[in-house]
Amino acid sequence: MGWGGTQRAWPRAVPSSVPPQPTPPLAAEGWGGGPAADKGAARPAGHRVGLGGSRSMADPRPAAGAAQDSHPGRAEVASAYQRFEPGAYLRNNYAPPRGDLSSPAGVGPWKLRCLAQTFATGEVSGHTLIDIGSGPTIYQLLSACAHFQDITMTDFLQVNRQELGLWLREEPGAFDWSVYSQHVCLIEGKGESWQEKERQLRARVKRVLPIDVHQPQPLGAGSPAPLPADALVSTFCLEAVSPDLASFQRALDHITTLLRPGGHLLLIGALEESWYLAGEARLAVVPLCEEEVREALVAAATRCETSAPTPCLPISDRRRRCQGHLLCLGPEEGGGVRPPCTQCRQPSAIRFPIT
């Protein structure tokens, strides 16, 4: 998480009033070959939302966010995320019944389908990719790993980085993502086994680093991540770690500094969502509308020329009201991937230039 998530299950980089804890090495020699979610909306709609082989270790330095954050809202969010429980969050959001992928109208299949269709075009590719606010999840990279050789995962919370390390090292107690891997292989239709898919992802994740999206240098000074990156991915993160629209906009500004000119920024998020559960912790989300997301993208990337209706994907959960989900993909040139809503069949992508 960058410090957040949305109706999925992803915490990401939390505010810097609580400095990110150092992460111990993922393994003495690396990761065995190289190394979201559901929120509730109990509030009225209101503000933001959104998108080989070498060995390595998670960076133990609290690079991002070591400074104290004087913003009271971000300090409150940072404090709230100290209650985040990765295991409970994963069980609650990614294991059955909520993690059931059998219904094509569900949020899980929608996310995987959006990502698979986006990367299948070959338009979003390169050497380096950074996942902003990974949380304890890996599903968001299952399609991406075939198109990037060097992947950096990030999160504000040490417990999430540790959870990722368990899976990357194939250690006992790691969350079982095989159902998601199988589903992605089915969607992609390339004849790849889910075991091959997971091996490829483990091989291409080179590092797991601390991040604080509320700092001008989200990865800190002297980050080991190759910068600028060819692409960024962020799923249900910025809105989940931002106390207000202004913080969301600044966080978007901060992460785009990690991206090369002409690179791609892929955001997936929920609209008008206001909270989600991670174990006993009920974590607030800034409820964003499409217009606010568009304006934030315009501010971060100059302008937003091509747009499409937001999908109206209903959520069958009385604990939250989520108006829809949104895929944002940049830059604007080159076609445009617009996965349709499974219900209204309307496009769900916003394209914007990265200059």
Secondary structure, 3 states (H helix, E strand, C coil): CCCCCCCCCCCCCCCCCCCCCCCCCCCCCCCCCCCCCCCCCCCCCCCCCCCCCCCCCCCCCCCCCCCCCCCHHHHHHHHHHCCCCHHHHHHHHHCCCCCCCCCCCCHHHHHHHHHHHHHHCCCCCCCEEEECCCCCCCHHHCCHHHCCCEEEEEECCHHHHHHHHHHHCCCCCCCCCHHHHHHHHHHHCCCCCHHHHHHHHHHHEEEEEECCCCCCCCCCCCCCCCCCEEEEEEECCHHHCCCCHHHHHHHHHHHHCCEEEEEEEEEEEEECCCEEEECCEEEECCCCCHHHHHHHHHHHHCCCCECCCCCCCCCCCCCCCCCEEEEEECCCCCCCCCCECCCCCCECEEECCCC
